[in-house]
Amino acid sequence: MTRKQALDDPQIAAIAWARFRRIMAWMALGGAICVGLALLFLHWWAGQLPIHMLIATILGVWLTFMLGTGLMALTFLSSGTGHDEQVMDRLKDEVPLDD
């Protein structure tokens, strides 16, 4: 019987996912700040904005920010829990090393 590792262990997974949710919550706040800054800049640059441009800017900036944050947070989650070390390189014997 193999020992559970990384995200397979319920205790480690609970701690890791709680940390992930905490990071994402803070980053959602950061995204909202970026949206506000983008709207202020657009208002300064172009004046009064139509409602459709406001909605598109809010969704575009916030969703782009959250997508990047989510992917980076998942990378840190995977690396920080040791999940990356569980990957087996099946081609390591087939690739010659140039020394």
HUBEL-V175663 format. One record per residue. N is the residue number from 1. RES is the residue in one letter. PHI is phi in radians with two decimals (NA if undefined). Layout:
N & RES & PHI
N & RES & PHI
This chain:
1 & M & NA
2 & T & -1.53
3 & R & -1.40
4 & K & -1.19
5 & Q & -2.29
6 & A & 0.87
7 & L & -1.35
8 & D & -1.33
9 & D & -1.43
10 & P & -1.03
11 & Q & -1.18
12 & I & -1.11
13 & A & -1.09
14 & A & -1.10
15 & I & -1.15
16 & A & -1.14
17 & W & -1.23
18 & A & -1.14
19 & R & -1.13
20 & F & -1.05
21 & R & -1.12
22 & R & -1.13
23 & I & -1.07
24 & M & -1.15
25 & A & -1.13
26 & W & -1.14
27 & M & -1.25
28 & A & -1.11
29 & L & -1.13
30 & G & -1.06
31 & G & -1.12
32 & A & -1.13
33 & I & -1.15
34 & C & -1.09
35 & V & -1.07
36 & G & -1.05
37 & L & -1.13
38 & A & -1.10
39 & L & -1.16
40 & L & -1.10
41 & F & -1.10
42 & L & -1.10
43 & H & -1.15
44 & W & -1.15
45 & W & -1.39
46 & A & -2.01
47 & G & 1.45
48 & Q & -1.04
49 & L & -1.80
50 & P & -1.16
51 & I & -1.03
52 & H & -1.15
53 & M & -1.23
54 & L & -1.06
55 & I & -1.11
56 & A & -1.10
57 & T & -1.16
58 & I & -1.04
59 & L & -1.15
60 & G & -1.11
61 & V & -1.19
62 & W & -1.20
63 & L & -1.19
64 & T & -1.13
65 & F & -1.06
66 & M & -1.23
67 & L & -1.11
68 & G & -1.08
69 & T & -1.11
70 & G & -1.09
71 & L & -1.15
72 & M & -1.16
73 & A & -1.12
74 & L & -1.15
75 & T & -1.11
76 & F & -1.15
77 & L & -1.07
78 & S & -1.11
79 & S & -1.25
80 & G & -1.23
81 & T & -1.66
82 & G & 1.45
83 & H & -1.12
84 & D & -1.17
85 & E & -1.25
86 & Q & -1.40
87 & V & -1.25
88 & M & -1.72
89 & D & -1.54
90 & R & -1.34
91 & L & -1.76
92 & K & -1.08
93 & D & -1.42
94 & E & -1.58
95 & V & -1.68
96 & P & -1.29
97 & L & -1.65
98 & D & -1.54
99 & D & -1.79
